[in-house]
Amino acid sequence: MPQLLEIGPERMLERAKANGLLVPMQDYRIYVCGASTAGLRPQAWMRVKRFWEMYFAAAGADPFTYSTEGDVQRPIN
């Protein structure tokens, strides 16, 4: 992914779709907890975060959490 950061999250998503990498996730809730910032400048980290926001939305997942925190509380269903 580091090489792809330069093209931006929109084009990254286009490539994922074009390569058949978009997995259907209707009615899934996604929780990304403890997302590492290691080796990333803030701008690059935000691009990664934005890519995943767009990816999960395009896949049909419900709103999700993307956080550097490892102890994010999620609702129990």
Distance bins in CASP14 RR format, pairs under 12 A and 6 or more apart:
PFRMAT RR
TARGET T0000
AUTHOR 0000-0000-0000
RMODE 2
METHOD distances of the structure
MODEL  1
1 7 0 0 0 0 0 1 0 0 0 0 0
1 8 0 0 0 0 0 1 0 0 0 0 0
1 9 0 0 0 0 0 1 0 0 0 0 0
1 12 1 0 0 1 0 0 0 0 0 0 0
1 15 0 0 0 0 0 1 0 0 0 0 0
1 16 0 0 0 0 0 1 0 0 0 0 0
1 36 0 0 0 0 0 1 0 0 0 0 0
1 39 0 0 0 0 0 1 0 0 0 0 0
1 40 0 0 0 0 1 0 0 0 0 0 0
1 44 0 0 0 0 1 0 0 0 0 0 0
1 45 0 0 0 0 0 1 0 0 0 0 0
1 47 0 0 0 0 1 0 0 0 0 0 0
1 48 1 0 0 1 0 0 0 0 0 0 0
1 49 0 0 0 0 0 1 0 0 0 0 0
1 51 0 0 0 0 1 0 0 0 0 0 0
1 52 0 0 0 0 0 1 0 0 0 0 0
1 55 0 0 0 0 0 1 0 0 0 0 0
2 8 0 0 0 0 0 1 0 0 0 0 0
2 12 0 0 0 0 0 1 0 0 0 0 0
2 38 0 0 0 0 0 1 0 0 0 0 0
2 39 0 0 0 0 1 0 0 0 0 0 0
2 40 0 0 0 0 1 0 0 0 0 0 0
2 41 0 0 0 0 0 1 0 0 0 0 0
2 44 1 0 0 1 0 0 0 0 0 0 0
2 45 0 0 0 0 0 1 0 0 0 0 0
2 47 0 0 0 0 0 1 0 0 0 0 0
2 48 0 0 0 0 1 0 0 0 0 0 0
3 12 0 0 0 0 0 1 0 0 0 0 0
3 15 0 0 0 0 0 1 0 0 0 0 0
3 44 0 0 0 0 0 1 0 0 0 0 0
4 10 0 0 0 0 0 1 0 0 0 0 0
4 11 0 0 0 0 1 0 0 0 0 0 0
4 12 1 0 1 0 0 0 0 0 0 0 0
4 13 0 0 0 0 0 1 0 0 0 0 0
4 14 0 0 0 0 0 1 0 0 0 0 0
4 15 1 0 0 1 0 0 0 0 0 0 0
4 16 0 0 0 0 1 0 0 0 0 0 0
4 19 0 0 0 0 0 1 0 0 0 0 0
4 21 0 0 0 0 0 1 0 0 0 0 0
4 44 0 0 0 0 0 1 0 0 0 0 0
4 47 0 0 0 0 1 0 0 0 0 0 0
4 48 0 0 0 0 1 0 0 0 0 0 0
4 51 0 0 0 0 1 0 0 0 0 0 0
5 11 0 0 0 0 0 1 0 0 0 0 0
5 12 1 0 0 1 0 0 0 0 0 0 0
5 39 0 0 0 0 0 1 0 0 0 0 0
5 40 0 0 0 0 1 0 0 0 0 0 0
5 41 0 0 0 0 1 0 0 0 0 0 0
5 43 0 0 0 0 1 0 0 0 0 0 0
5 44 1 0 1 0 0 0 0 0 0 0 0
5 45 0 0 0 0 1 0 0 0 0 0 0
5 46 0 0 0 0 0 1 0 0 0 0 0
5 47 1 0 1 0 0 0 0 0 0 0 0
5 48 1 0 0 1 0 0 0 0 0 0 0
5 49 0 0 0 0 0 1 0 0 0 0 0
5 50 0 0 0 0 0 1 0 0 0 0 0
5 51 0 0 0 0 1 0 0 0 0 0 0
6 12 0 0 0 0 1 0 0 0 0 0 0
6 43 0 0 0 0 0 1 0 0 0 0 0
6 44 0 0 0 0 1 0 0 0 0 0 0
6 47 0 0 0 0 1 0 0 0 0 0 0
7 13 0 0 0 0 0 1 0 0 0 0 0
7 14 0 0 0 0 1 0 0 0 0 0 0
7 15 1 0 0 1 0 0 0 0 0 0 0
7 16 0 0 0 0 0 1 0 0 0 0 0
7 47 0 0 0 0 1 0 0 0 0 0 0
7 51 0 0 0 0 0 1 0 0 0 0 0
8 14 0 0 0 0 1 0 0 0 0 0 0
8 15 0 0 0 0 0 1 0 0 0 0 0
8 43 0 0 0 0 0 1 0 0 0 0 0
8 44 0 0 0 0 1 0 0 0 0 0 0
8 46 0 0 0 0 0 1 0 0 0 0 0
8 47 1 0 1 0 0 0 0 0 0 0 0
8 48 0 0 0 0 1 0 0 0 0 0 0
8 49 0 0 0 0 0 1 0 0 0 0 0
8 50 0 0 0 0 1 0 0 0 0 0 0
8 51 1 0 0 1 0 0 0 0 0 0 0
8 54 0 0 0 0 0 1 0 0 0 0 0
9 15 0 0 0 0 0 1 0 0 0 0 0
9 16 0 0 0 0 0 1 0 0 0 0 0
9 43 0 0 0 0 0 1 0 0 0 0 0
9 44 0 0 0 0 0 1 0 0 0 0 0
9 45 0 0 0 0 0 1 0 0 0 0 0
9 46 0 0 0 0 1 0 0 0 0 0 0
9 47 1 0 1 0 0 0 0 0 0 0 0
9 48 1 0 0 1 0 0 0 0 0 0 0
9 49 0 0 0 0 1 0 0 0 0 0 0
9 50 1 0 1 0 0 0 0 0 0 0 0
9 51 1 1 0 0 0 0 0 0 0 0 0
9 52 0 0 0 0 1 0 0 0 0 0 0
9 53 0 0 0 0 1 0 0 0 0 0 0
9 54 1 0 1 0 0 0 0 0 0 0 0
9 55 0 0 0 0 1 0 0 0 0 0 0
9 57 0 0 0 0 0 1 0 0 0 0 0
9 58 0 0 0 0 0 1 0 0 0 0 0
10 16 0 0 0 0 0 1 0 0 0 0 0
10 17 0 0 0 0 0 1 0 0 0 0 0
10 47 0 0 0 0 1 0 0 0 0 0 0
10 50 0 0 0 0 1 0 0 0 0 0 0
10 51 0 0 0 0 1 0 0 0 0 0 0
10 53 0 0 0 0 0 1 0 0 0 0 0
10 54 1 0 0 1 0 0 0 0 0 0 0
10 55 0 0 0 0 0 1 0 0 0 0 0
10 58 0 0 0 0 0 1 0 0 0 0 0
11 17 0 0 0 0 0 1 0 0 0 0 0
11 18 0 0 0 0 0 1 0 0 0 0 0
11 47 0 0 0 0 0 1 0 0 0 0 0
11 50 0 0 0 0 0 1 0 0 0 0 0
11 51 0 0 0 0 1 0 0 0 0 0 0
11 54 0 0 0 0 0 1 0 0 0 0 0
12 18 0 0 0 0 0 1 0 0 0 0 0
12 19 0 0 0 0 0 1 0 0 0 0 0
12 21 0 0 0 0 0 1 0 0 0 0 0
12 22 0 0 0 0 0 1 0 0 0 0 0
12 47 0 0 0 0 1 0 0 0 0 0 0
12 48 0 0 0 0 1 0 0 0 0 0 0
12 49 0 0 0 0 0 1 0 0 0 0 0
12 50 0 0 0 0 1 0 0 0 0 0 0
12 51 1 0 1 0 0 0 0 0 0 0 0
12 52 0 0 0 0 1 0 0 0 0 0 0
12 53 0 0 0 0 0 1 0 0 0 0 0
12 54 0 0 0 0 1 0 0 0 0 0 0
12 55 0 0 0 0 1 0 0 0 0 0 0
12 58 0 0 0 0 0 1 0 0 0 0 0
13 19 0 0 0 0 0 1 0 0 0 0 0
13 20 0 0 0 0 0 1 0 0 0 0 0
13 21 0 0 0 0 1 0 0 0 0 0 0
13 22 0 0 0 0 1 0 0 0 0 0 0
13 47 0 0 0 0 0 1 0 0 0 0 0
13 50 0 0 0 0 1 0 0 0 0 0 0
13 51 1 0 0 1 0 0 0 0 0 0 0
13 52 0 0 0 0 1 0 0 0 0 0 0
13 53 0 0 0 0 1 0 0 0 0 0 0
13 54 1 0 1 0 0 0 0 0 0 0 0
13 55 1 0 1 0 0 0 0 0 0 0 0
13 56 0 0 0 0 0 1 0 0 0 0 0
13 57 0 0 0 0 1 0 0 0 0 0 0
13 58 1 0 0 1 0 0 0 0 0 0 0
13 59 0 0 0 0 0 1 0 0 0 0 0
14 20 0 0 0 0 0 1 0 0 0 0 0
14 21 0 0 0 0 0 1 0 0 0 0 0
14 22 0 0 0 0 0 1 0 0 0 0 0
14 51 0 0 0 0 0 1 0 0 0 0 0
14 54 0 0 0 0 1 0 0 0 0 0 0
14 55 0 0 0 0 0 1 0 0 0 0 0
14 58 0 0 0 0 0 1 0 0 0 0 0
15 21 0 0 0 0 1 0 0 0 0 0 0
15 22 0 0 0 0 0 1 0 0 0 0 0
15 51 0 0 0 0 0 1 0 0 0 0 0
15 55 0 0 0 0 0 1 0 0 0 0 0
16 22 1 0 1 0 0 0 0 0 0 0 0
16 23 0 0 0 0 1 0 0 0 0 0 0
16 51 0 0 0 0 1 0 0 0 0 0 0
16 52 0 0 0 0 0 1 0 0 0 0 0
16 54 0 0 0 0 1 0 0 0 0 0 0
16 55 1 0 0 1 0 0 0 0 0 0 0
16 56 0 0 0 0 0 1 0 0 0 0 0
16 58 0 0 0 0 1 0 0 0 0 0 0
16 59 0 0 0 0 1 0 0 0 0 0 0
17 23 0 0 0 0 0 1 0 0 0 0 0
17 54 0 0 0 0 0 1 0 0 0 0 0
17 55 0 0 0 0 1 0 0 0 0 0 0
17 58 1 0 0 1 0 0 0 0 0 0 0
17 59 0 0 0 0 1 0 0 0 0 0 0
20 58 0 0 0 0 0 1 0 0 0 0 0
20 59 0 0 0 0 0 1 0 0 0 0 0
21 51 0 0 0 0 0 1 0 0 0 0 0
21 55 0 0 0 0 1 0 0 0 0 0 0
21 58 0 0 0 0 0 1 0 0 0 0 0
21 59 0 0 0 0 0 1 0 0 0 0 0
22 54 0 0 0 0 0 1 0 0 0 0 0
22 55 1 0 0 1 0 0 0 0 0 0 0
22 56 0 0 0 0 1 0 0 0 0 0 0
22 57 0 0 0 0 0 1 0 0 0 0 0
22 58 1 0 1 0 0 0 0 0 0 0 0
22 59 1 0 1 0 0 0 0 0 0 0 0
22 60 0 0 0 0 1 0 0 0 0 0 0
22 61 0 0 0 0 0 1 0 0 0 0 0
23 30 0 0 0 0 0 1 0 0 0 0 0
23 55 0 0 0 0 1 0 0 0 0 0 0
23 56 0 0 0 0 1 0 0 0 0 0 0
23 58 0 0 0 0 0 1 0 0 0 0 0
23 59 1 0 1 0 0 0 0 0 0 0 0
23 60 0 0 0 0 1 0 0 0 0 0 0
23 61 0 0 0 0 1 0 0 0 0 0 0
24 56 0 0 0 0 0 1 0 0 0 0 0
24 58 0 0 0 0 1 0 0 0 0 0 0
24 59 1 0 0 1 0 0 0 0 0 0 0
24 60 1 0 0 1 0 0 0 0 0 0 0
24 61 0 0 0 0 1 0 0 0 0 0 0
25 52 0 0 0 0 0 1 0 0 0 0 0
25 55 0 0 0 0 1 0 0 0 0 0 0
25 56 1 0 0 1 0 0 0 0 0 0 0
25 57 0 0 0 0 1 0 0 0 0 0 0
25 58 0 0 0 0 1 0 0 0 0 0 0
25 59 1 0 1 0 0 0 0 0 0 0 0
25 60 1 0 1 0 0 0 0 0 0 0 0
25 61 1 0 1 0 0 0 0 0 0 0 0
25 62 0 0 0 0 1 0 0 0 0 0 0
25 64 0 0 0 0 1 0 0 0 0 0 0
26 56 0 0 0 0 0 1 0 0 0 0 0
26 57 0 0 0 0 0 1 0 0 0 0 0
26 58 0 0 0 0 0 1 0 0 0 0 0
26 59 0 0 0 0 1 0 0 0 0 0 0
26 60 1 0 1 0 0 0 0 0 0 0 0
26 61 1 0 0 1 0 0 0 0 0 0 0
26 62 0 0 0 0 1 0 0 0 0 0 0
27 59 0 0 0 0 0 1 0 0 0 0 0
27 60 0 0 0 0 1 0 0 0 0 0 0
27 61 0 0 0 0 1 0 0 0 0 0 0
27 62 1 0 0 1 0 0 0 0 0 0 0
27 77 0 0 0 0 0 1 0 0 0 0 0
28 56 0 0 0 0 1 0 0 0 0 0 0
28 57 0 0 0 0 0 1 0 0 0 0 0
28 59 1 0 0 1 0 0 0 0 0 0 0
28 60 1 0 0 1 0 0 0 0 0 0 0
28 61 1 0 1 0 0 0 0 0 0 0 0
28 62 1 0 0 1 0 0 0 0 0 0 0
28 63 0 0 0 0 0 1 0 0 0 0 0
28 64 0 0 0 0 1 0 0 0 0 0 0
28 77 0 0 0 0 0 1 0 0 0 0 0
29 56 0 0 0 0 1 0 0 0 0 0 0
29 59 0 0 0 0 0 1 0 0 0 0 0
29 60 0 0 0 0 0 1 0 0 0 0 0
29 61 1 0 0 1 0 0 0 0 0 0 0
29 62 1 0 1 0 0 0 0 0 0 0 0
29 63 1 0 0 1 0 0 0 0 0 0 0
29 64 1 0 0 1 0 0 0 0 0 0 0
29 65 0 0 0 0 1 0 0 0 0 0 0
29 74 1 0 0 1 0 0 0 0 0 0 0
29 75 0 0 0 0 1 0 0 0 0 0 0
29 76 0 0 0 0 0 1 0 0 0 0 0
29 77 0 0 0 0 1 0 0 0 0 0 0
30 52 0 0 0 0 1 0 0 0 0 0 0
30 53 0 0 0 0 1 0 0 0 0 0 0
30 55 0 0 0 0 1 0 0 0 0 0 0
30 56 1 0 1 0 0 0 0 0 0 0 0
30 57 0 0 0 0 0 1 0 0 0 0 0
30 59 0 0 0 0 1 0 0 0 0 0 0
30 60 0 0 0 0 1 0 0 0 0 0 0
30 61 1 0 1 0 0 0 0 0 0 0 0
30 62 1 0 0 1 0 0 0 0 0 0 0
30 63 0 0 0 0 1 0 0 0 0 0 0
30 64 1 1 0 0 0 0 0 0 0 0 0
30 65 1 0 0 1 0 0 0 0 0 0 0
30 66 0 0 0 0 1 0 0 0 0 0 0
30 67 0 0 0 0 0 1 0 0 0 0 0
30 72 0 0 0 0 0 1 0 0 0 0 0
30 74 0 0 0 0 0 1 0 0 0 0 0
31 52 0 0 0 0 0 1 0 0 0 0 0
31 56 0 0 0 0 0 1 0 0 0 0 0
31 61 0 0 0 0 0 1 0 0 0 0 0
31 62 0 0 0 0 0 1 0 0 0 0 0
31 63 0 0 0 0 0 1 0 0 0 0 0
31 64 1 0 0 1 0 0 0 0 0 0 0
31 65 1 0 1 0 0 0 0 0 0 0 0
31 66 0 0 0 0 1 0 0 0 0 0 0
31 67 0 0 0 0 1 0 0 0 0 0 0
31 69 0 0 0 0 0 1 0 0 0 0 0
31 70 0 0 0 0 1 0 0 0 0 0 0
31 71 0 0 0 0 0 1 0 0 0 0 0
31 72 1 0 0 1 0 0 0 0 0 0 0
31 73 0 0 0 0 1 0 0 0 0 0 0
31 74 1 0 1 0 0 0 0 0 0 0 0
31 75 0 0 0 0 1 0 0 0 0 0 0
31 76 0 0 0 0 0 1 0 0 0 0 0
32 48 0 0 0 0 0 1 0 0 0 0 0
32 49 0 0 0 0 1 0 0 0 0 0 0
32 51 0 0 0 0 0 1 0 0 0 0 0
32 52 1 0 0 1 0 0 0 0 0 0 0
32 53 0 0 0 0 1 0 0 0 0 0 0
32 55 0 0 0 0 0 1 0 0 0 0 0
32 56 0 0 0 0 1 0 0 0 0 0 0
32 61 0 0 0 0 0 1 0 0 0 0 0
32 64 1 0 0 1 0 0 0 0 0 0 0
32 65 1 0 0 1 0 0 0 0 0 0 0
32 66 1 0 1 0 0 0 0 0 0 0 0
32 67 1 0 0 1 0 0 0 0 0 0 0
32 68 0 0 0 0 1 0 0 0 0 0 0
32 69 0 0 0 0 0 1 0 0 0 0 0
32 70 0 0 0 0 1 0 0 0 0 0 0
32 72 0 0 0 0 1 0 0 0 0 0 0
32 74 0 0 0 0 0 1 0 0 0 0 0
33 64 0 0 0 0 0 1 0 0 0 0 0
33 65 1 0 0 1 0 0 0 0 0 0 0
33 66 0 0 0 0 1 0 0 0 0 0 0
33 67 1 0 1 0 0 0 0 0 0 0 0
33 68 0 0 0 0 1 0 0 0 0 0 0
33 69 1 0 0 1 0 0 0 0 0 0 0
33 70 1 0 1 0 0 0 0 0 0 0 0
33 71 1 0 0 1 0 0 0 0 0 0 0
33 72 1 0 1 0 0 0 0 0 0 0 0
33 73 0 0 0 0 1 0 0 0 0 0 0
33 74 0 0 0 0 1 0 0 0 0 0 0
34 45 0 0 0 0 0 1 0 0 0 0 0
34 49 0 0 0 0 0 1 0 0 0 0 0
34 65 0 0 0 0 0 1 0 0 0 0 0
34 66 0 0 0 0 1 0 0 0 0 0 0
34 67 1 0 0 1 0 0 0 0 0 0 0
34 68 1 0 1 0 0 0 0 0 0 0 0
34 69 1 0 0 1 0 0 0 0 0 0 0
34 70 1 0 1 0 0 0 0 0 0 0 0
34 71 0 0 0 0 1 0 0 0 0 0 0
34 72 1 0 0 1 0 0 0 0 0 0 0
35 45 1 0 0 1 0 0 0 0 0 0 0
35 46 0 0 0 0 0 1 0 0 0 0 0
35 48 1 0 0 1 0 0 0 0 0 0 0
35 49 1 0 0 1 0 0 0 0 0 0 0
35 51 0 0 0 0 0 1 0 0 0 0 0
35 52 0 0 0 0 1 0 0 0 0 0 0
35 53 0 0 0 0 0 1 0 0 0 0 0
35 64 0 0 0 0 0 1 0 0 0 0 0
35 65 0 0 0 0 1 0 0 0 0 0 0
35 66 1 0 0 1 0 0 0 0 0 0 0
35 67 1 0 0 1 0 0 0 0 0 0 0
35 68 1 0 1 0 0 0 0 0 0 0 0
35 69 0 0 0 0 1 0 0 0 0 0 0
35 70 0 0 0 0 1 0 0 0 0 0 0
35 72 0 0 0 0 0 1 0 0 0 0 0
36 44 0 0 0 0 0 1 0 0 0 0 0
36 45 0 0 0 0 1 0 0 0 0 0 0
36 48 0 0 0 0 1 0 0 0 0 0 0
36 49 0 0 0 0 0 1 0 0 0 0 0
36 66 0 0 0 0 0 1 0 0 0 0 0
36 67 0 0 0 0 0 1 0 0 0 0 0
36 68 1 0 0 1 0 0 0 0 0 0 0
36 69 0 0 0 0 0 1 0 0 0 0 0
36 70 0 0 0 0 0 1 0 0 0 0 0
37 43 0 0 0 0 0 1 0 0 0 0 0
37 44 0 0 0 0 1 0 0 0 0 0 0
37 45 1 0 1 0 0 0 0 0 0 0 0
37 46 0 0 0 0 0 1 0 0 0 0 0
37 48 0 0 0 0 1 0 0 0 0 0 0
37 49 0 0 0 0 1 0 0 0 0 0 0
37 66 0 0 0 0 0 1 0 0 0 0 0
37 67 0 0 0 0 0 1 0 0 0 0 0
37 68 1 0 1 0 0 0 0 0 0 0 0
37 69 0 0 0 0 0 1 0 0 0 0 0
38 44 0 0 0 0 0 1 0 0 0 0 0
38 45 0 0 0 0 1 0 0 0 0 0 0
38 48 0 0 0 0 0 1 0 0 0 0 0
38 68 0 0 0 0 0 1 0 0 0 0 0
39 45 0 0 0 0 1 0 0 0 0 0 0
39 48 0 0 0 0 0 1 0 0 0 0 0
40 46 0 0 0 0 1 0 0 0 0 0 0
40 47 0 0 0 0 1 0 0 0 0 0 0
40 48 1 0 0 1 0 0 0 0 0 0 0
40 49 0 0 0 0 0 1 0 0 0 0 0
40 68 0 0 0 0 0 1 0 0 0 0 0
41 47 0 0 0 0 1 0 0 0 0 0 0
41 48 0 0 0 0 0 1 0 0 0 0 0
42 48 0 0 0 0 0 1 0 0 0 0 0
42 49 0 0 0 0 0 1 0 0 0 0 0
42 68 0 0 0 0 0 1 0 0 0 0 0
43 49 0 0 0 0 0 1 0 0 0 0 0
43 50 0 0 0 0 0 1 0 0 0 0 0
44 50 0 0 0 0 0 1 0 0 0 0 0
44 51 0 0 0 0 0 1 0 0 0 0 0
45 51 0 0 0 0 0 1 0 0 0 0 0
45 52 0 0 0 0 0 1 0 0 0 0 0
45 66 0 0 0 0 0 1 0 0 0 0 0
45 67 0 0 0 0 0 1 0 0 0 0 0
45 68 0 0 0 0 1 0 0 0 0 0 0
46 52 0 0 0 0 0 1 0 0 0 0 0
46 53 0 0 0 0 0 1 0 0 0 0 0
46 66 0 0 0 0 0 1 0 0 0 0 0
46 68 0 0 0 0 0 1 0 0 0 0 0
47 53 0 0 0 0 0 1 0 0 0 0 0
47 54 0 0 0 0 0 1 0 0 0 0 0
48 54 0 0 0 0 0 1 0 0 0 0 0
48 55 0 0 0 0 0 1 0 0 0 0 0
48 66 0 0 0 0 1 0 0 0 0 0 0
48 68 0 0 0 0 0 1 0 0 0 0 0
49 55 0 0 0 0 0 1 0 0 0 0 0
49 56 0 0 0 0 0 1 0 0 0 0 0
49 64 0 0 0 0 0 1 0 0 0 0 0
49 65 0 0 0 0 0 1 0 0 0 0 0
49 66 1 0 1 0 0 0 0 0 0 0 0
49 67 0 0 0 0 1 0 0 0 0 0 0
49 68 0 0 0 0 1 0 0 0 0 0 0
50 56 0 0 0 0 0 1 0 0 0 0 0
50 57 0 0 0 0 0 1 0 0 0 0 0
50 66 0 0 0 0 1 0 0 0 0 0 0
51 57 0 0 0 0 0 1 0 0 0 0 0
51 58 0 0 0 0 0 1 0 0 0 0 0
51 66 0 0 0 0 0 1 0 0 0 0 0
52 58 0 0 0 0 0 1 0 0 0 0 0
52 59 0 0 0 0 0 1 0 0 0 0 0
52 61 0 0 0 0 0 1 0 0 0 0 0
52 64 0 0 0 0 1 0 0 0 0 0 0
52 65 0 0 0 0 0 1 0 0 0 0 0
52 66 1 0 1 0 0 0 0 0 0 0 0
52 67 0 0 0 0 0 1 0 0 0 0 0
53 59 0 0 0 0 0 1 0 0 0 0 0
53 61 0 0 0 0 0 1 0 0 0 0 0
53 63 0 0 0 0 1 0 0 0 0 0 0
53 64 1 0 0 1 0 0 0 0 0 0 0
53 65 0 0 0 0 0 1 0 0 0 0 0
53 66 1 0 0 1 0 0 0 0 0 0 0
54 60 0 0 0 0 0 1 0 0 0 0 0
54 61 0 0 0 0 0 1 0 0 0 0 0
54 64 0 0 0 0 0 1 0 0 0 0 0
54 66 0 0 0 0 0 1 0 0 0 0 0
55 61 0 0 0 0 1 0 0 0 0 0 0
55 64 0 0 0 0 0 1 0 0 0 0 0
55 66 0 0 0 0 0 1 0 0 0 0 0
56 62 0 0 0 0 1 0 0 0 0 0 0
56 63 0 0 0 0 1 0 0 0 0 0 0
56 64 1 0 1 0 0 0 0 0 0 0 0
56 65 0 0 0 0 0 1 0 0 0 0 0
56 66 0 0 0 0 1 0 0 0 0 0 0
57 63 0 0 0 0 1 0 0 0 0 0 0
57 64 0 0 0 0 1 0 0 0 0 0 0
57 66 0 0 0 0 0 1 0 0 0 0 0
62 74 0 0 0 0 0 1 0 0 0 0 0
62 75 0 0 0 0 0 1 0 0 0 0 0
62 77 0 0 0 0 0 1 0 0 0 0 0
63 74 0 0 0 0 0 1 0 0 0 0 0
63 75 0 0 0 0 0 1 0 0 0 0 0
64 72 0 0 0 0 0 1 0 0 0 0 0
64 74 0 0 0 0 1 0 0 0 0 0 0
65 71 0 0 0 0 0 1 0 0 0 0 0
65 72 1 0 1 0 0 0 0 0 0 0 0
65 73 0 0 0 0 1 0 0 0 0 0 0
65 74 1 0 0 1 0 0 0 0 0 0 0
65 75 0 0 0 0 0 1 0 0 0 0 0
66 72 0 0 0 0 1 0 0 0 0 0 0
67 73 0 0 0 0 0 1 0 0 0 0 0
67 74 0 0 0 0 0 1 0 0 0 0 0
END
